[in-house]
Amino acid sequence: MTGSAHSTPQPATPLTKDLNAGVPVPPLDQDPEAALAERGLIAALPADFTVDRVGSDIPAWRLGPYAFLAGEAPDTVNPSLWRNALLNMNTGLFEVVQDAVYQVRGMDLSNISFLEDPTGVSREIVVVDPLISQECAAAALALYREHRGQDRTIRAVLFTHSHLDHYGGVLGLFDGGVLPEGVDIIAPEGFLEHAVSENVYAGNAMQRRALFMYGTLLERSAQGQVDAGLGKSNSAGLSGLLAPTFTITTRIARSGHVVSFGPVNLEFQLTPGTEAPAEMNFYLPDVRALCMAENATPTLHNLYSLRGAEVRDAKAWSEYLNQAVEWYGDRSNTLFASHFWPRWNTTETPEAIVAFLSSQADLYRYLHDQSLRLANHGRTMTEIAEDLDGALPQSLAGQWFNRGYYGTTNHNIKAVYQRYLGWYDGNAAHLHTLPPEQAGPRYVEAMGGAAKVVELARQTYEGATSAEDYRWAAELLSHAVFADPTDTAARTLQADVLEQLGYQAESGPWRNFYLAAAHELRTRPADGTPPGLASPQIITPPVLAAMRLDMLFDYLGIRLNGPDAAASRLTLGFTITGGLPDDPDQCTVQLRNGVLVYTPGPAPASADATYTLTRTGLNSLAVGDATPDQLLVDGELTITTGTLDPLTTLNGLLDTFEYWFGLATP
């Protein structure tokens, strides 16, 4: 290895090869998870399985690019992550509980499950977590019906939590994307609020970062994306949302309290603040089966998601897992979830489910308690992460189902610190630091110029004896890149360095972030010109249609350019036609102090203007698909009092978000 920088992915360095060679993994025929991943297969997906995307020549989903996943790990992939990537290639329709629970795995990042009448009398089913994309959900339902009966009709759809991969494909379950009369949409309390706040309010930034986290644009190869950690990757079809018609509240979610949806009897356990702000587990008492949503899967999960999300409560997560043991442990023979594969108690392992749940409960509690122990000793967030990373008790770390394929001990420890103490470490020098674009040039000048920085980094890279050396080289080069984005030598060398860190990562998201950053450094123009790719539609019409009126105006407030709007004051009244049943017919919106304030009810007589606006017109206005002039011409908007000017003024103060902003570059 010469250490020279390159414009394309490179082989593993000798150091990366040595580090990866030292990672222990069980032989496939002795892997304790392999038999679980294979059990119950009814129909495997073909190796070249593809789901077409509606209205596009780009598929919504493809398995074919993962054909390279076979045999021993190449030296460009951490062997433990390779193991997980192989196990996640167990795809198709699986029987979880005979004549009661079936799953399709490998058609999206998540699993979709089908709950049947265990007596066999009714043909009604409950569908659980219908994937990201409508096309994939429809394909999964078709595969299920092909083997379990075309006469299976949907009585209810259950969303276990508020993440897109557990509800986005719901419209694909129904002809024409229309919810039939009498079909319930079941979700935990707080579901709609959190689904909107995560996927709409911060949607543009979060979805951009998600491209890195899941390696969406990376080639599927031994030098590219191999897995996302808890599934292969995100699908790329159409997503939607249906508002819940049956909300699970604390009154309903009690041990032993059964709720029936057609022939399927369920008990619920609410788990807010765990893997999602609104989440729930459920239990099937008739067949002694427990669904843990995304709260217990064979990986250490995220207390903080790298795509961006609210920090999760490790203590509550642990407590809810222990509560699941208390409520259902001695009543469960089967455990399944919306990622990965199920677990079963057997004659040889009669306590397998309780042991699994208890171990994961202790895993999150250990990270919580030990992070705070060291914080109370005065250690900072980064110091604690270094202190405890790799220091889990062997009784926890030795369980393959606790490995960091999705979350990591390092960034989860930082999440615990952030939840309790925030971003500030108490060092006054860190209270008001310069942003990278200002700090970079000063660092570079202090170190003797860009050429000197690049040479120091190159020497560190070439002479590296540990991953820490690569980390230091990457930090040096980041200053050089932010000082001068046109510095090709700094960009390409940093790409080489980050690539090796990606090759070493056990976590799928860590690998993907490193490799996606390397790709950006090699290909993104220095002036930030967006790539010749269409920006994804972050907020789709079905999502807009499910949002309450106050949520739509909340989003308009987020789009409002506060500094530009600071001197403007407006009061606008709206009568909304065709709205949701629970929304007010009239509302008032005030622009004051650079803030948009929504109030339900009629506008005051002093309003600058009042309008009648269709709900579809408001939806188009909210996402920038139409202007007030266009809505007026199209008949979606009429002026009741005043003129169009105040609404045009407001619309002119709304930002349009650029999707392809840089992450590893300015």
N, C-alpha and C positions, 0 to 999 in steps of 0.2 A: 504493500500500500504506500503510495507516494505522498498522499495527503493533498494532492492537487484537487481543485474544485471542479465540479462537473455540472452539466446542464441536464443530465438524465439520471435516473436512479442507479445507484452503485452497489457492488457486492458488499457483503459484510467485511469489516476490517478484522484483522487478527484478534483484536481485543473483543469485539462483538462475538466472534466465533468462540473464543474461550469462555466468555461469560455465558453464552447460550448453552455451550456444551456442559456446563456445570449445573444446569437446571434439571432436577430429577423429575421424571414422570413415570407412571406405572405402565408396563406393557399393556397394549390394548386388550389382550385376552385376560388381564388381571385387573383391569380398571373397574373399581366398584360402581362407577356411574354408567359404564357402557351397557350393561345388561338392562338397566332402567331405561336408558335412552332408546333401546331397541324393542322393548317389550310392548306387546299389543298391536304391532303393525298389521293393518288390514290391507292397505294399498299404498305402496311407495310412489312418490312423485318421480317421473322420468328424470334422468340426469339433465336433459335439456329443457326442463319444464319452463314454460313462459306464460305470463298473463298479459294480454294486450291492453294497452291503455286507450280509453275512449277518446276518439278524435285526435290521436297522435300516432306517429310511427315509432315512438320511443316506448318500449314495453313498460308496463307498470311493475313487472317483477320477472326476474330471470334467475334460474339456478345454474344454467349452463356455464357461466363464467367461473364457477367454483369447481370445475372439473379437476383443477390442479391439486385439490385437497385430497391427498392420498399418500400413504407410506410414512416414512420418518420425516421429522421436521427439517426443513432446510435451514442453513445457518443464518438466514435473514429473518427468521421468525423465532420468537421465544418458544421453546418446546412445550411449555405449559399452555400457552395460548393456542398453539397448533393442536394440542390435544382437545381443547375446548371447541375449536373450529371444526374438527373432525366429528365430534359428538353432535354438534349442531347441524350436521348433514344428515341426521336421521329424520327424514321428512316424509310427510304423507298423512293419511288418515289412521288414527290409532284408537284402539279400544282401551279406555281407562277403567271403567267398570262395566261389566257385561250387561247389555240391554239397559244401560242407564246413563253413562257418560262417555262421550267420544270427543276427540280433539283432532284438529288439523294443524300440523306443525310444518314450518318451512315454507309458508306462502307469504310471509311478511316477517317483520321483526318479532312480532308477538304470536301467540297461539289464539285460535278461536275454538271455543268448546260448545258442545251441543248436549243438552240435558233432556233425557227421555223419561217417559212414564215407565218406572221399573216393573210395573205389573204387565206391561204390554198391551193394555186395553186401549189407551188413547194414542193417537198419532200426533198430538200436539207436543211441541218442544220449546225449550227456553234456550236462546242463543246467548253466549257469554263472550264479551269483548270482541267485536267484529272488526279487528285489524285497523290498519291505517286507511287503506284505499277501498273504494267501492268495488272496483274490478276484482280485487283479491278476495274480498268477502263473498262476492257472488260466485267466484270460482271454488272457494272452499265449501260453500253451501251446496253447490252442484256435486262436488266430490262426495260430500256426506250423503246427500240424497241418492246418489248412484248406488251406494252400498247399503244404505239403511232405509231406503224407500222414498220414492218420488212423492208419496202422499203425506210426507211429514210437513206439517204446517206450523208456523211460528206463533206461539201464544204470547211470548214476551222476549224482550232483549234486555240483557243485564250488562250495565257498565260497572266494572268493579272500581274504577277510579277515573280521574280527570285528565289523564294523559292521552294524546291523540291516537297512539297505537292501540287504544282500547275502546275507541268509539268511532273513529273517523270513517270506517267503511260501512256504517250502519245502513245507509241508503241503498247499498248494493244488495241487501237482503230482500228487497221488495220490488215488485214490478213497477217500473216507472219511477222508482225512488220515492214512492208515496206510502206512508205508514197506513196500513189497513185499520179499519175500525175494530176496536176491541183488543188491539195489541198494546201491551204495556211496555213502557221504557222505564226500567228500574235503575236507580242510581243512588249513591249515598248523598246525604244532605251536604250542601255546599258544592255539589258537582258542577253546576252550570257556571257559578261565579268563578270557580278556579279554572275551569276549562277555558273560559273567556280571558281571564286575567293572564294566563300563561300563554295561550296560543294566539291571542289578539292584541292585548295591550303591549306586550313585549315581543310579539310574534316575529317582527322583521329581524330583530337582533338575535333572537333565540333560534330561528330557523337557519339563519346564516351560520351561526356557530354549530348548529346540528350537522351541517354539511361536513364540517371538520370532524366532529365527534364520531359520526358513523362512516366516515370515509366515502361519502356518496360519490364524489367525482374521481376517486382513485381507481386505477386499474385493479381488477381482481387478479392477484398474482402473489407469488412468494415475496415480491418486493413492494407489494401494494396492500390493498385491503384484503384481509382473510376472514374477518368476523367482526361483529360489533360488540362482542362480549356476552350478550344474552340473546343473541339471534344473529342472522347473517347481516341484515342491513334494513333500512327503511324502504318500503315500496314507494313507487312514484306515480300513483294513480290519483284519482279524484277523491277528495275527502269532504266529509259533511258532518253534520251534527243534528241530533234531534233532542229537544228539551225533554227532561224526565216527566213522565206522567205518574210515577209512583216513587216517592222519595223515602228512603230508609232513614228513619230518625232514631234517636235514642229510645223512644218509646217502643219501637219495633225491634231494635237490635238488642235482644236479650237472650241469654242461654235458655234453651228449651222452648222459646216462643217461635212457633211455626207459622209461616205465611205461605199460602198456596197460590201458584200461578198455573192455572189449568191442572194437569196431573202431577206437577212437580212441586214438592214440598221443600221449603228452604228455611233455615235459620240464619241470622245475620250477626256479624260482629263489626261494628264501626271502628276504624283505626285512623282517625284524622292525624295529620302531621307525621305520618310514617313515610312510606315511599312516595306518596302524593298528599297534598293538603286535604283532599277528600277521597277517602278510600275505604273499602270494606272487604272483609272475608265473608264467605258463606259456607254453610254446612248442609249436606243432604242426609237427613236422618234416616230415610228409608233404605239407603245403601251404604251408610257409614262412611261417607266420602267428604273430605274437607278441601275446599278451594281457598288457597292463601293469596289469591289475587297476584300482586307482585311483591308481597311482603316477605316471602320465604321461598327462595329459589337457590339452585346450587351454584351460587357465587356470592361473594361479598358485594352488596349493592352500594349505591351512592347515597351518602348523607348530603352530598352536594353534587349536582349534575353539571358536568363541564360545559354543556350547552347553555347553562344558565337556568336557575330555578331557585325557589325559596329553599333555604337550608332546612334540612329535615331534623326531626327531634330524635336523636339516638336513644335517649332514655325512654321516651314514649314507645318507640319502635320495639325496644326490648320488652317493655311491660306488656304491650299488646301480644307479642309472641308468647309470653308466659301465660297471658290470659287465654289465648287459643288452646294452649296445653290444658289449662284448668277446665275450660268449657268443653273441649272436644277430644282431648288426648286419649281418654279411655273409651271413647265412642267411635274412633276413626280407624278404619282399616286401609284407607287410601287417601293420599294427599296429592293434589294437582294444583297447578298455577298457570298463569297466562304467559309464562316464558318457560323454556326448558321442558323437562320431562317429569312424570309423576314419581311418587314413591309409594311403596306398599309395605305393610307389616307382613311378615312371613313366619312360618314355623321356626326358621333359623334366626330371624330377627324380629321377634314379636313387639319390640319397642322402637322400631326404626323411625317411626314418625315422631314420637315424643323426643327421641334422642336428637333428631335433626332440628326440630323446632327449638329445643332447649339450647343446643349448641349455637344456633344463630342468635338466639336471644342473648346469650352470654357474650357473643362476639361484639354485638353493638353496645352492650353495656360496658364491656372492657374498654372499648375505644372512648366511650363517653367518660367513664370514671377516671381512667388514667390520663386522658388529656387534661381534665380539670385538676387532677392531682398535681401535674407538672406546672399547669398555669398558676396554681396557688403557691408553687415554689418560685414563681417569677420567670418561668420560661415563656418565650414568645411562641407565636403560632408556628413559624417556620422551624424553630428549635425543637419544639415538641414533636413535629412531624418527623424530623431527623432522629430524635431520641427513640421514638416508638416504632418507626417504620422497620419492619422485619423482626420486631420483638414481641409478637403475639405468643402467648403460651402454646407449646407444642400441641396440647390437647385441643386447641382451636385451629392453629395453623396447619396441623397435620390432617385435617379433614378436607378432602378435595372439594367438598361442597362449600367451603369457606374461602376458596382462593379468590384473588382479586381480578377476576376476568372483566368486571364491569366497573365497580368501585375499586378504590385502593385504600390501604391503611393510611397512606400519606395524605391524600387529599381529603379523606374522611376525617382525619384528625384535625386538619385545618378547618373543616366545617364545624366541628364541635366548638373549637375556639371562637370562630366567627359568630356562632349562635349566641354564645354567652358574653363575649367581650368585644365583638365587632372587628373591623379591619385594622384598628389602631393598636400598636403593640406597646404604647407608653413611652417610646423613645421620641423625644421632642424633635430630633433630626428627621423623623419620619412623619411628622404631623402635617407638613405642607410641602411635600416633595414636588419637584418639577415633573411635568409630563414628559414622556419619552422623546418627543420631538424637540424639546428644549434641553433635556438632560443629555441626550446623545451627543450633540456637537461639543458640549463642555467636557464630557468624558474623553471624547476623541482628542480634543485639543490638549487636555491634561496628560494624556498618554503619548503625546508626540506626533499626532496626526493619524489619519486613516490607514495609511500604509503600515505604520508601526503596529496599530491595533490588529490589523489582519495578519501581520507576520507573527505577533504574539499568539494569536488564536491558532494559527497554523502550527506553530511549534508545540502548543499544548495538545492539539489534535493528533499530530504525528507521534508525539512522545507519550500519549495517554497510557496510563496504567490502571485506570479505573473509570467507571461511568461518571464519577465526579469531575474528572478532567474534561469530559465531553460537555458536561453541564456548564462548566466555567467558560469553555470556548464559546458555547452558544450565547452565554450572557455577554461576553466581550463583543461578539459580532452583532448582537442585537443593537448595541449602542452605535456601532458603525453604520448599520442599515438605517436606523432612524435619524442619524446625523446626515446621511446622504443616500436616499433611496436609489440613486443611479450608480452606486458603487457596486459594480458587477462582481468584483472579487469578493467583497464581504458577503453579498447575497448568496452566491453559489457555494462559498465555503460554509456558511451557516446552514444551507440546505443539506450539505453532506453530513454535517455534525448532527443535525436534528434527525436525519434519516437513520443514523446508527442508534440513537436513543430510541427511535421507533422500533427498530429491529429487536432491541433488547426488552421491550415492554411486555409484561404479562397481561396487562389490561388492554382489551380491544380499543376502548376510547383513547387511551394514551397513545397507542401505536398510531391510530388514525389521525389524531391531532398532530403528532410529530410529522408524519408523512404528508399530511395535507399542507402543513406549514412549509415543508420542503418544496412541495409542488408550487405553492404560491410564490415562494422566493425565486424559483427558477423561471416562472412563466408570467407573473403579473407585471405589466408595464410599470416602469418607475413613476409615471405620472398618474397611476391609479385608474387608467382607462379600463372600464368593465370588460370582461370577456364577451365574446360573441355568443352568449347564451341567454336564453329568455329567463327573466326573473320568475320564480315560481309564484303562483297565486297563494299568498299567505292566508288571506281571509276569503273563503269561498262563499258563493251565494247561500248555500244551505247553512253555513255557520252564521252569516248575517241574519238570516231569517229566524234563527233560534235565539238571537240575542234580545234581551229586554231593551226597552226604549232608553232607560238610563244608561245601559252599557254602551249603546251606540253613541250617545252624546259624551260619555266618558272617553271613548276612542277619539271623537272629534277634538276633545280637550287635549289629548295627548299629541295630536297632529298640530295643534295650535302653536305657532312660533311666538312664544311669550315675549321676547324682547321687541319684536316687530309690532306686536299687538298691545304693548304696554300703555300706549297713549290713547288707544281707542276705547270707546264705551258704546255699547249697543245693547238694546233689549229687543228680542225678537219673540214673537208668539207663533206657535204652530198648532194646527189641528191635523192630526195624523189619521189617515184613513187606511183601512186594511191592516191594522196593527194586530199584535198578539192579544188574546182575550183578556189578560190581566194588566195590560198596559193602559195608561190614561189616554183618553182621546185628545186631550190638549196638554200643552206644556209650554214653559217659558225658558228661554236661554238668554243669559246675560253674559256679555263680554266686559270684564272689568279687571284692571290690574294685571293684564296678561293671562287671565284665567277665564275659562268657560264654565259657567255655573248653570246647571240644569235644575229646574223646579217643576214638578207636575202641577197641572192646573192651568186655568186660563191666564192670558197675559194681562197686565195692567193696562189701563186706558192710555198711559203715557208711553207705551211701547213704540219703538221706531217704525216697526212694520209687523204685520201678522200675515201668515200664509196658511194655506191648506196644502198638505204634501202627502202623497201616498207613501206607504211604508217602503215599497220597492224603490221609490225615488230617493227616500232618505238613505236607504242602504247604499245606493249608487253614489250619493253625495259623500257618505261617510268614508268610502274607500277611494274617492277620487276618480270614479268611473264616469261621472257626469258633472257638469257645471250647472249653476242655477239657470243660466240662459237656455241650456239644452233641456232641462227639466220643464221649463215653461213652455217651450216649443212642443215638447212631447206630451203635454197635458198632464204630467205628473205633479206639477206645481201650479197653484193659482195664487194671485195676490189678493188678500182680503182687505187690508188697509196699508197705506203707504206705497212704497215702490220696491223694485227689486234690488236697489242699490245696497241697502244694509246687508242683505244676504250675500250679495256678490263681494262686498268688502270682507265679510267674515270668511268666505270661501278662499279669497286671495291671501288670507293669513295662515292658511293650512299648509303644512309641509307635506311633500311627497318623499317617502323614504327610499333611498338608494339601497338595493339589496346587496350588490357586490362590493361592499366595503372591505378593506384589507384587515386581516387579523395579525399576520406575522410581519406586515409591512405598513408604513404610514398610509 
